Amino acid sequence: MATREEKIEERTAQSKEELLQALANTSGIIASACKAANISRMTFYRWYNEDPEFKEKADDIKELQKDFAESLILKKMKEGDTTMLIFYAKTQMKDRGYTERQEITGKDGEALIKSNEIDIEKLSDEERELLLRLGQEALNTKE
């Protein structure tokens, strides 16, 4: 005969499977899946963070959702949907210059100015005063 702890573990495992099925049925929408499985979102996230197997299965469902969305984007692009072409170019073709903003970084994405390159101790009194004045002006303009 199963102990109380074994029954609880069995019930929890069944609830996790029901929630994962609901997650698949709701295209990965967590709130809808939790409602369908009668499980709180807090419980979902606890299981997600504490159970690597549950997390992996939930992530797989989310990836399927992304694959589905991507297939719809590609379908619209094949149909000549200009909006979808622009969206795809801006999100997937940044390396070819299709972007609305420039990200300026140093080599391999590093910062242009490293924090250890600026040593306040090496500043002259005049430079420190200027820096302090600029900071105060910036604070005053925000108010």
Phi, psi and omega per residue, in radians:
M1 nan 2.407 -3.082
A2 -1.259 2.473 3.083
T3 -1.344 2.966 3.136
R4 -1.052 -0.753 -3.140
E5 -1.101 -0.700 3.128
E6 -1.137 -0.673 3.108
K7 -1.136 -0.714 3.129
I8 -1.132 -0.775 3.117
E9 -1.071 -0.718 3.133
E10 -1.130 -0.755 3.120
R11 -1.134 -0.709 3.122
T12 -1.127 -0.771 3.121
A13 -1.057 -0.713 3.121
Q14 -1.150 -0.726 3.125
S15 -1.123 -0.663 3.101
K16 -1.112 -0.770 3.127
E17 -1.105 -0.723 3.113
E18 -1.102 -0.709 3.134
L19 -1.175 -0.722 3.100
L20 -1.110 -0.666 3.091
Q21 -1.142 -0.731 3.100
A22 -1.126 -0.644 3.108
L23 -1.101 -0.728 3.096
A24 -1.148 -0.712 -3.116
N25 -1.200 -0.431 -3.115
T26 -1.814 0.346 3.106
S27 1.003 0.615 3.066
G28 1.463 0.149 3.134
I29 -1.412 1.912 -2.999
I30 -1.096 -0.828 -3.106
A31 -1.041 -0.771 3.140
S32 -1.156 -0.710 3.137
A33 -1.124 -0.761 3.135
C34 -1.085 -0.737 3.125
K35 -1.112 -0.761 -3.128
A36 -1.137 -0.615 -3.107
A37 -1.615 -0.022 -3.125
N38 1.012 0.783 3.123
I39 -2.175 2.417 3.137
S40 -1.259 2.685 3.090
R41 -1.113 -0.588 3.110
M42 -1.053 -0.733 3.104
T43 -1.137 -0.741 3.100
F44 -0.960 -0.884 -3.073
Y45 -1.203 -0.552 3.067
R46 -1.127 -0.852 3.093
W47 -1.052 -0.734 -3.113
Y48 -1.059 -0.739 -3.084
N49 -1.435 -0.419 -3.054
E50 -1.809 -0.336 -3.051
D51 -2.062 1.774 -3.084
P52 -1.017 -0.618 3.141
E53 -1.191 -0.753 3.091
F54 -1.084 -0.784 3.135
K55 -1.026 -0.788 -3.121
E56 -1.080 -0.755 -3.138
K57 -1.166 -0.723 3.116
A58 -1.128 -0.708 3.114
D59 -1.136 -0.656 3.098
D60 -1.075 -0.707 3.118
I61 -1.131 -0.724 3.122
K62 -1.111 -0.676 3.107
E63 -1.126 -0.669 3.083
L64 -1.079 -0.679 3.102
Q65 -1.086 -0.755 3.121
K66 -1.130 -0.711 3.111
D67 -1.075 -0.719 3.129
F68 -1.103 -0.814 3.133
A69 -1.078 -0.718 3.134
E70 -1.120 -0.668 3.120
S71 -1.129 -0.630 3.096
L72 -1.186 -0.657 3.092
I73 -1.077 -0.830 -3.130
L74 -1.114 -0.646 3.104
K75 -1.085 -0.800 3.129
K76 -1.108 -0.658 3.111
M77 -1.105 -0.736 3.131
K78 -1.119 -0.488 3.108
E79 -1.401 -0.073 3.108
G80 1.521 0.345 3.133
D81 -1.198 1.881 -3.073
T82 -1.064 -0.732 -3.140
T83 -1.033 -0.760 -3.127
M84 -1.193 -0.623 3.084
L85 -1.104 -0.762 3.124
I86 -1.120 -0.793 3.121
F87 -1.002 -0.840 -3.126
Y88 -1.077 -0.782 -3.128
A89 -1.067 -0.762 -3.108
K90 -1.208 -0.524 -3.086
T91 -1.692 -0.492 -3.037
Q92 -2.011 -0.135 -3.060
M93 -2.178 0.576 3.116
K94 -1.058 -0.575 -3.124
D95 -1.155 -0.225 3.117
R96 -1.850 0.144 3.057
G97 1.679 0.066 3.137
Y98 -1.511 1.479 -3.137
T99 -2.686 2.706 3.131
E100 -1.644 -0.232 3.136
R101 -2.367 2.704 3.121
Q102 -1.774 2.313 3.036
E103 -1.787 2.017 -3.070
I104 -1.809 2.042 3.117
T105 -2.402 2.994 3.044
G106 -1.413 -2.928 -3.121
K107 -1.013 2.342 3.105
D108 0.993 0.569 3.068
G109 1.424 0.085 3.139
E110 -1.264 2.855 3.107
A111 -1.142 2.561 3.097
L112 -1.182 -0.734 3.124
I113 -2.074 2.080 3.127
K114 -1.427 2.478 -3.066
S115 -1.035 -0.524 -3.132
N116 -1.384 -0.057 3.112
E117 -1.446 -0.311 -3.137
I118 -1.908 1.957 -3.125
D119 -1.977 1.885 -3.097
I120 -1.048 -0.540 3.135
E121 -1.066 -0.454 -3.096
K122 -1.531 -0.091 -3.139
L123 -1.325 2.571 3.067
S124 -1.323 2.915 3.103
D125 -1.026 -0.701 3.134
E126 -1.111 -0.745 3.133
E127 -1.136 -0.669 3.112
R128 -1.150 -0.750 3.123
E129 -1.077 -0.757 3.121
L130 -1.076 -0.792 3.123
L131 -1.066 -0.756 3.119
L132 -1.110 -0.769 3.135
R133 -1.091 -0.763 3.113
L134 -1.069 -0.723 3.102
G135 -1.112 -0.754 3.112
Q136 -1.130 -0.708 3.111
E137 -1.112 -0.702 3.130
A138 -1.120 -0.704 3.106
L139 -1.164 -0.702 -3.113
N140 -1.190 -0.604 -3.123
T141 -1.279 -0.397 3.111
K142 -1.323 -0.439 -3.090
E143 -1.421 nan nan
